[in-house]
Amino acid sequence: MKVFIKKIQDFVNISGIELQDLPVLSPLSHEVLRTFNRWLEIALEILLSKGPPGEDYIPGCFSNSGVPGLSIHRYRTLLSKDNTPFSASFAAGPVRRLWNFLVRQDEAQDVFIKAIFGKKNDNNFRNPFETHDLVDNGSVSGKDINEPIRIIHKDHESILAFCLNSSSSSTIAVANPREVQEFNISLLLESPNWFEDECDYDLLNISKENDVGSNTGFLMIQSSEQSPHGSSQESGFNFNTNSSQSGRGTDLILKHKIDNVKRMSSHPLLPLYLTGGQDGSVQIWEWGHQQVVCTPRASGTFAKVTRCRFSEQGNKFGIGDGDGNLSLWQAGIASQNNKSFFTYQCHNKTLSDFVFLGSCSLLATGKIYAYLLK
């Protein structure tokens, strides 16, 4: 059925009709496609609800998890002509030929892989992001200990600060001593099936590989001397260099070459975030953009930034530094080297933290005092 749907879509494209224009130009053809898609959903639901077959369903057919390269190569045993669930008798020849034809179609391979190698349904599995009634009885159950923990990113350097995009909750910015990296974590938040099933994760990679391979039939090879921006590691948009360090469902969006960012804060309403550095600099960035929006405080003039926060309304932001000063800016008119409208030395030394108390005019500050004892 998936192969037939793909044939119809190819025929529509050859006719010079875009799929989004099909409901207007040919309502009958559009209804046929919708009907086939409904049938496909019902058939897949029935097939996958039964779970994967037994280990002896296809003799000699197994997923080789140690095979490097493309994800589809792990299931290459399916492509063997003899690996079919049908008998070797002459009467089963037509159905074996149909199996060998369909298993080689890109549109249908995910169905075969999911149906044969998929994980058995576990009705007792709990979604770790669902809310549950918790009772504190002084003990921790084994089920709570074994709840899945999702790794967003791992780095060989220390992570100094991070913040989440408050406007969309699908991106996160992570700062290490060399740079700030933005990641897309939308798949982690959606709690998809591939987190628990290795087969679903492979199917996700296969779909990405097919999308990349279908764009063009040519490969451009560019040497480092020809690259106008140097090596690929220095490029702002780099999707593959950090894939070995990112967790499942985490895609690297871009990198900002900023040294020693110590504090970060996300705007509560707009797609913006603050960074404060060891050198005292303060910068405002827009999520998904390479260039800085503005630099309210330049580097090398003030003490290191110890805390940066936006107000709850997002119209002001404050910066605390190592000299005990608290500075406030208007977020709407902040520009390059724009001076703060309020600066006050709250403590004689480092200001450890501050918070807006429900408004943009009432704040609380704190620091750590060290008393010398005889």
VEXNU-37654 format. One record per residue (C-alpha): x, y, z; residue in one letter; residue number from 1. Coordinates in pm, 1 decimal, m for minus. Layout:
// VEXNU-37654
[site [X Y Z] A NUM]
...
END
This chain:
// VEXNU-37654
[site [0.0 0.0 0.0] M 1]
[site [287.4 239.7 76.2] K 2]
[site [442.9 157.6 m261.0] V 3]
[site [114.0 229.7 m436.2] F 4]
[site [78.8 565.4 m256.9] I 5]
[site [431.4 657.1 m364.8] K 6]
[site [348.8 566.3 m726.4] K 7]
[site [45.3 795.8 m720.4] I 8]
[site [250.6 1081.9 m575.8] Q 9]
[site [519.5 1034.2 m841.4] D 10]
[site [253.8 1035.8 m1113.8] F 11]
[site [109.9 1362.0 m978.2] V 12]
[site [456.2 1520.6 m974.1] N 13]
[site [527.8 1406.4 m1329.7] I 14]
[site [200.6 1568.4 m1437.2] S 15]
[site [332.3 1902.2 m1312.3] G 16]
[site [92.3 1924.8 m1019.1] I 17]
[site [209.1 2004.1 m668.8] E 18]
[site [63.9 1782.3 m397.4] L 19]
[site [m60.0 2083.4 m201.0] Q 20]
[site [m259.4 2193.4 m510.0] D 21]
[site [m417.7 1851.7 m563.8] L 22]
[site [m736.8 1919.1 m356.6] P 23]
[site [m819.4 2212.7 m586.5] V 24]
[site [m712.8 2071.9 m923.0] L 25]
[site [m833.0 1713.5 m871.9] S 26]
[site [m1052.6 1657.4 m564.8] P 27]
[site [m1119.9 1296.9 m666.2] L 28]
[site [m748.5 1210.4 m679.0] S 29]
[site [m697.6 1382.1 m345.3] H 30]
[site [m976.1 1175.8 m189.3] E 31]
[site [m822.2 857.2 m330.4] V 32]
[site [m490.2 942.3 m163.4] L 33]
[site [m664.9 1018.7 165.3] R 34]
[site [m849.5 687.8 150.9] T 35]
[site [m529.8 494.0 89.5] F 36]
[site [m359.3 675.7 377.3] N 37]
[site [m644.6 582.4 610.0] R 38]
[site [m622.0 220.4 499.2] W 39]
[site [m246.9 232.1 553.7] L 40]
[site [m286.4 360.1 910.0] E 41]
[site [m537.5 86.6 991.8] I 42]
[site [m319.7 m186.1 839.2] A 43]
[site [m8.1 m66.7 1023.0] L 44]
[site [m195.4 m47.6 1351.4] E 45]
[site [m319.2 m404.8 1314.0] I 46]
[site [22.6 m532.2 1207.9] L 47]
[site [224.6 m360.7 1480.2] L 48]
[site [m26.7 m438.5 1754.9] S 49]
[site [57.9 m807.8 1721.4] K 50]
[site [422.3 m736.9 1804.5] G 51]
[site [730.0 m885.4 1636.3] P 52]
[site [728.7 m1256.2 1546.7] P 53]
[site [939.1 m1522.0 1715.4] G 54]
[site [1311.7 m1561.7 1665.8] E 55]
[site [1262.0 m1851.4 1423.8] D 56]
[site [1021.2 m1657.6 1202.3] Y 57]
[site [1289.2 m1612.2 932.9] I 58]
[site [1586.6 m1847.7 983.1] P 59]
[site [1918.0 m1666.4 961.7] G 60]
[site [1758.6 m1321.2 966.5] C 61]
[site [1883.4 m1099.4 1249.0] F 62]
[site [1996.0 m739.1 1296.8] S 63]
[site [2371.9 m704.8 1316.4] N 64]
[site [2424.6 m416.2 1558.6] S 65]
[site [2800.0 m415.7 1506.8] G 66]
[site [2787.3 m312.6 1141.1] V 67]
[site [2918.4 44.9 1093.5] P 68]
[site [2793.4 292.3 836.2] G 69]
[site [2435.1 347.0 725.4] L 70]
[site [2161.5 222.4 956.5] S 71]
[site [1998.7 16.8 680.1] I 72]
[site [2309.1 m203.6 661.4] H 73]
[site [2223.7 m345.7 1004.0] R 74]
[site [1922.0 m517.7 848.6] Y 75]
[site [2083.7 m629.2 524.3] R 76]
[site [2003.9 m994.1 601.5] T 77]
[site [1646.9 m912.6 498.7] L 78]
[site [1767.7 m864.7 140.8] L 79]
[site [1885.9 m1222.6 107.7] S 80]
[site [1667.1 m1413.9 m137.5] K 81]
[site [1646.5 m1715.5 92.9] D 82]
[site [1545.3 m1519.6 405.0] N 83]
[site [1168.8 m1537.5 369.8] T 84]
[site [904.0 m1675.6 605.8] P 85]
[site [765.4 m1898.4 329.5] F 86]
[site [848.7 m2255.1 242.3] S 87]
[site [1086.6 m2347.1 m37.0] A 88]
[site [819.3 m2536.7 m229.5] S 89]
[site [734.6 m2452.7 m588.8] F 90]
[site [382.3 m2343.7 m492.0] A 91]
[site [520.7 m2066.8 m265.8] A 92]
[site [734.7 m1921.1 m546.1] G 93]
[site [502.7 m1627.5 m634.7] P 94]
[site [467.5 m1509.6 m275.5] V 95]
[site [844.8 m1539.5 m222.0] R 96]
[site [905.8 m1324.8 m531.0] R 97]
[site [654.5 m1070.1 m402.8] L 98]
[site [834.1 m1064.8 m65.6] W 99]
[site [1175.9 m1013.6 m228.6] N 100]
[site [1035.2 m731.4 m440.8] F 101]
[site [864.6 m543.8 m158.0] L 102]
[site [1151.8 m578.8 87.5] V 103]
[site [1375.5 m391.5 m158.9] R 104]
[site [1139.5 m95.5 m194.6] Q 105]
[site [1253.1 206.7 6.9] D 106]
[site [894.5 300.5 87.3] E 107]
[site [817.1 m36.2 248.2] A 108]
[site [1145.6 m118.5 422.2] Q 109]
[site [1048.3 54.4 745.4] D 110]
[site [737.6 m165.5 771.3] V 111]
[site [942.2 m485.5 734.0] F 112]
[site [1205.6 m369.9 983.1] I 113]
[site [950.3 m258.2 1240.8] K 114]
[site [736.6 m570.8 1206.9] A 115]
[site [1028.3 m817.9 1226.4] I 116]
[site [1287.2 m650.9 1452.2] F 117]
[site [1067.2 m417.4 1657.5] G 118]
[site [1041.2 m431.6 2032.3] K 119]
[site [757.6 m621.3 2193.8] K 120]
[site [487.7 m404.9 2344.0] N 121]
[site [527.7 m351.1 2718.5] D 122]
[site [200.0 m252.2 2876.3] N 123]
[site [369.1 m189.9 3209.9] N 124]
[site [602.0 79.9 3075.8] F 125]
[site [540.3 423.3 3223.2] R 126]
[site [615.4 749.1 3050.8] N 127]
[site [870.1 927.2 3272.5] P 128]
[site [725.3 1266.8 3178.6] F 129]
[site [370.7 1183.2 3290.6] E 130]
[site [255.4 1314.0 3627.3] T 131]
[site [198.1 1058.7 3902.5] H 132]
[site [87.6 1071.4 4263.0] D 133]
[site [401.8 1046.0 4474.2] L 134]
[site [407.3 927.9 4835.8] V 135]
[site [716.5 995.7 5043.8] D 136]
[site [747.7 694.5 5271.1] N 137]
[site [1122.7 716.4 5322.2] G 138]
[site [1203.1 453.8 5061.8] S 139]
[site [1268.3 450.0 4688.3] V 140]
[site [1110.9 179.5 4476.6] S 141]
[site [1307.3 m7.8 4216.4] G 142]
[site [1069.7 105.6 3940.7] K 143]
[site [1143.6 471.8 4018.2] D 144]
[site [1518.1 405.1 4015.7] I 145]
[site [1499.6 247.0 3670.3] N 146]
[site [1314.0 540.8 3513.3] E 147]
[site [1483.8 636.0 3183.8] P 148]
[site [1726.4 928.2 3196.4] I 149]
[site [1770.3 1111.7 2870.1] R 150]
[site [2113.9 1247.2 2787.5] I 151]
[site [2096.1 1577.6 2601.4] I 152]
[site [2467.1 1636.1 2548.6] H 153]
[site [2802.6 1508.3 2666.3] K 154]
[site [3122.9 1708.4 2629.9] D 155]
[site [3485.7 1638.1 2710.7] H 156]
[site [3506.0 1989.4 2858.8] E 157]
[site [3320.7 2125.7 3157.6] S 158]
[site [2975.7 2276.4 3101.6] I 159]
[site [2977.5 2620.7 3261.5] L 160]
[site [2617.4 2729.0 3199.9] A 161]
[site [2305.3 2645.1 3001.4] F 162]
[site [1955.1 2780.0 2944.6] C 163]
[site [1632.9 2663.2 2778.3] L 164]
[site [1437.9 2856.5 2517.9] N 165]
[site [1140.7 2984.0 2716.9] S 166]
[site [940.1 3081.4 2409.4] S 167]
[site [934.6 2738.0 2243.1] S 168]
[site [1096.3 2488.4 2488.8] S 169]
[site [1251.5 2300.3 2197.7] S 170]
[site [1606.1 2440.5 2202.7] T 171]
[site [1878.7 2459.9 2463.1] I 172]
[site [2203.4 2657.2 2470.8] A 173]
[site [2507.0 2504.8 2642.5] V 174]
[site [2828.4 2692.0 2722.0] A 175]
[site [3171.4 2536.0 2763.7] N 176]
[site [3505.2 2721.4 2804.3] P 177]
[site [3544.1 2761.1 2426.0] R 178]
[site [3199.1 2820.3 2277.1] E 179]
[site [2821.8 2828.1 2313.4] V 180]
[site [2628.5 2554.0 2133.5] Q 181]
[site [2257.5 2551.8 2053.4] E 182]
[site [2075.5 2217.6 2030.7] F 183]
[site [1731.1 2115.4 1912.6] N 184]
[site [1574.2 1882.6 2172.5] I 185]
[site [1218.2 1868.3 2038.1] S 186]
[site [1234.8 1490.6 1985.7] L 187]
[site [1335.5 1435.6 2347.8] L 188]
[site [1039.3 1635.9 2474.6] L 189]
[site [789.5 1450.5 2256.0] E 190]
[site [873.6 1116.2 2422.0] S 191]
[site [891.6 922.5 2093.1] P 192]
[site [893.5 545.9 2052.2] N 193]
[site [1254.7 534.6 1935.6] W 194]
[site [1378.2 619.3 2284.6] F 195]
[site [1280.6 273.3 2407.2] E 196]
[site [1313.0 82.3 2080.8] D 197]
[site [1645.9 51.9 1899.3] E 198]
[site [1459.5 m38.0 1581.9] C 199]
[site [1262.8 288.4 1582.6] D 200]
[site [1586.0 481.9 1628.2] Y 201]
[site [1738.2 308.6 1325.5] D 202]
[site [1429.5 388.4 1119.7] L 203]
[site [1463.9 753.7 1216.4] L 204]
[site [1824.6 755.1 1096.0] N 205]
[site [1727.3 577.0 774.1] I 206]
[site [1468.1 842.9 697.0] S 207]
[site [1727.9 1115.5 753.6] K 208]
[site [1977.2 938.3 528.6] E 209]
[site [1715.6 905.4 254.8] N 210]
[site [1625.8 1274.0 281.7] D 211]
[site [1989.0 1377.2 251.5] V 212]
[site [2054.9 1140.7 m36.6] G 213]
[site [1747.2 1248.7 m230.5] S 214]
[site [1845.4 1614.3 m249.9] N 215]
[site [2108.8 1577.4 m518.5] T 216]
[site [2306.9 1312.9 m698.0] G 217]
[site [2634.3 1502.9 m670.9] F 218]
[site [2886.7 1543.0 m392.4] L 219]
[site [3086.0 1864.0 m356.9] M 220]
[site [3434.9 1816.6 m216.6] I 221]
[site [3600.7 2134.2 m91.9] Q 222]
[site [3949.6 2154.1 47.7] S 223]
[site [4043.5 2366.3 345.8] S 224]
[site [4223.8 2613.6 118.7] E 225]
[site [3907.0 2667.2 m85.9] Q 226]
[site [3679.2 2716.3 212.4] S 227]
[site [3617.7 3086.7 273.8] P 228]
[site [3555.7 3032.9 644.6] H 229]
[site [3829.7 2785.3 726.1] G 230]
[site [3761.4 2435.6 851.0] S 231]
[site [3416.8 2294.3 909.4] S 232]
[site [3469.7 2306.0 1284.4] Q 233]
[site [3477.3 2685.3 1271.9] E 234]
[site [3156.5 2713.3 1074.6] S 235]
[site [2853.3 2835.5 1262.3] G 236]
[site [2621.9 2579.8 1105.4] F 237]
[site [2764.9 2236.8 1171.7] N 238]
[site [2526.2 1948.3 1208.8] F 239]
[site [2761.2 1650.5 1217.3] N 240]
[site [3082.8 1733.8 1399.4] T 241]
[site [2931.7 1683.4 1743.4] N 242]
[site [2693.0 1397.6 1675.3] S 243]
[site [2904.1 1151.7 1872.7] S 244]
[site [2872.2 1366.2 2185.3] Q 245]
[site [2504.1 1454.5 2161.7] S 246]
[site [2234.9 1232.7 2302.8] G 247]
[site [1956.2 1070.8 2105.0] R 248]
[site [1713.0 1320.7 1963.1] G 249]
[site [1956.2 1611.4 2003.5] T 250]
[site [2056.9 1800.1 1689.0] D 251]
[site [2330.9 2062.1 1689.1] L 252]
[site [2195.4 2384.9 1537.9] I 253]
[site [2494.0 2620.3 1552.9] L 254]
[site [2793.2 2735.2 1754.8] K 255]
[site [2900.2 3074.2 1887.8] H 256]
[site [3272.0 3123.9 1938.8] K 257]
[site [3262.6 3287.9 2282.1] I 258]
[site [3521.0 3216.0 2549.4] D 259]
[site [3444.1 3156.4 2916.9] N 260]
[site [3070.5 3224.3 2932.5] V 261]
[site [2981.3 3188.3 3299.8] K 262]
[site [2611.5 3277.3 3316.8] R 263]
[site [2313.5 3247.7 3081.6] M 264]
[site [1947.4 3344.6 3098.3] S 265]
[site [1659.4 3306.7 2852.4] S 266]
[site [1401.3 3575.9 2778.6] H 267]
[site [1060.2 3471.1 2917.0] P 268]
[site [865.1 3574.8 2605.5] L 269]
[site [1095.2 3643.2 2310.0] L 270]
[site [1345.3 3406.5 2139.6] P 271]
[site [1644.3 3577.8 2303.5] L 272]
[site [1896.9 3487.4 2570.2] Y 273]
[site [2170.3 3658.6 2770.4] L 274]
[site [2531.2 3550.7 2814.0] T 275]
[site [2772.7 3687.2 3071.5] G 276]
[site [3142.9 3613.6 3057.4] G 277]
[site [3446.5 3588.3 3278.5] Q 278]
[site [3577.9 3909.0 3117.3] D 279]
[site [3268.2 4105.8 3223.5] G 280]
[site [3107.2 4118.1 2879.2] S 281]
[site [2731.1 4085.1 2833.0] V 282]
[site [2571.7 3987.6 2502.6] Q 283]
[site [2218.2 3923.6 2379.4] I 284]
[site [2164.1 3646.9 2123.3] W 285]
[site [1866.6 3534.5 1920.1] E 286]
[site [1796.6 3162.2 1908.3] W 287]
[site [1902.1 3010.6 1576.4] G 288]
[site [2096.1 3315.6 1454.3] H 289]
[site [2471.1 3339.2 1420.0] Q 290]
[site [2518.1 3713.0 1475.7] Q 291]
[site [2489.9 3878.7 1815.0] V 292]
[site [2186.2 4103.6 1865.7] V 293]
[site [2367.0 4357.0 2083.5] C 294]
[site [2646.1 4389.3 2339.4] T 295]
[site [2522.2 4595.4 2635.5] P 296]
[site [2856.9 4562.9 2813.4] R 297]
[site [3193.3 4524.3 2643.8] A 298]
[site [3469.3 4296.6 2764.7] S 299]
[site [3764.9 4404.1 2975.9] G 300]
[site [3590.5 4694.4 3152.5] T 301]
[site [3393.3 4536.9 3435.8] F 302]
[site [3435.6 4247.6 3676.3] A 303]
[site [3324.1 3897.4 3586.2] K 304]
[site [2951.7 3833.2 3553.8] V 305]
[site [2815.8 3632.2 3846.4] T 306]
[site [2445.3 3635.3 3757.0] R 307]
[site [2222.8 3753.1 3471.3] C 308]
[site [1844.1 3748.6 3470.1] R 309]
[site [1547.9 3886.6 3278.3] F 310]
[site [1250.1 4024.3 3465.7] S 311]
[site [929.2 3822.4 3454.8] E 312]
[site [778.0 4069.5 3207.6] Q 313]
[site [1092.5 4062.5 2992.2] G 314]
[site [1121.6 4441.8 2966.6] N 315]
[site [1432.5 4463.6 3186.2] K 316]
[site [1736.1 4251.9 3263.9] F 317]
[site [1994.3 4269.8 3537.6] G 318]
[site [2361.9 4181.6 3567.6] I 319]
[site [2550.3 4103.8 3887.5] G 320]
[site [2930.2 4109.8 3889.6] D 321]
[site [3231.2 4024.8 4099.9] G 322]
[site [3257.7 4375.4 4249.2] D 323]
[site [2916.1 4347.0 4413.7] G 324]
[site [2742.8 4573.2 4161.4] N 325]
[site [2391.5 4522.3 4027.7] L 326]
[site [2315.8 4686.3 3692.6] S 327]
[site [1979.2 4708.8 3517.2] L 328]
[site [1901.3 4766.7 3148.8] W 329]
[site [1587.4 4832.0 2949.1] Q 330]
[site [1561.0 4527.0 2724.4] A 331]
[site [1369.1 4712.7 2454.3] G 332]
[site [1629.4 4984.0 2395.6] I 333]
[site [1947.9 4789.0 2469.5] A 334]
[site [2207.5 4854.1 2200.8] S 335]
[site [2579.4 4834.7 2145.9] Q 336]
[site [2761.6 4966.7 2454.6] N 337]
[site [2436.4 5109.5 2591.7] N 338]
[site [2478.7 5219.1 2952.2] K 339]
[site [2260.5 5075.2 3224.1] S 340]
[site [1990.9 5301.8 3369.7] F 341]
[site [2058.2 5177.2 3722.7] F 342]
[site [2381.0 5063.4 3890.1] T 343]
[site [2425.9 5010.1 4261.5] Y 344]
[site [2692.6 4838.2 4469.6] Q 345]
[site [2484.4 4604.6 4681.0] C 346]
[site [2780.3 4425.8 4844.0] H 347]
[site [3140.4 4513.9 4908.5] N 348]
[site [3253.2 4205.1 4720.8] K 349]
[site [3101.2 3947.0 4488.1] T 350]
[site [2724.8 3958.2 4431.8] L 351]
[site [2636.0 3589.8 4427.1] S 352]
[site [2273.7 3606.0 4313.8] D 353]
[site [1972.4 3830.3 4267.2] F 354]
[site [1608.4 3785.8 4169.9] V 355]
[site [1318.4 4002.0 4053.9] F 356]
[site [1041.6 3982.8 4316.2] L 357]
[site [730.3 3976.8 4100.5] G 358]
[site [804.7 4307.8 3930.1] S 359]
[site [1087.3 4487.7 3754.6] C 360]
[site [1144.0 4739.6 4035.9] S 361]
[site [1170.7 4517.1 4345.5] L 362]
[site [1474.7 4292.0 4372.5] L 363]
[site [1656.0 4081.2 4629.4] A 364]
[site [2031.4 4021.7 4626.9] T 365]
[site [2260.2 3787.2 4812.7] G 366]
[site [2622.5 3695.7 4858.2] K 367]
[site [2833.6 3445.6 5048.4] I 368]
[site [3015.4 3589.8 5348.5] Y 369]
[site [3328.9 3415.9 5475.1] A 370]
[site [3410.6 3485.7 5838.4] Y 371]
[site [3767.7 3445.4 5956.5] L 372]
[site [3782.1 3241.1 6275.5] L 373]
[site [4074.4 3245.8 6515.0] K 374]
END
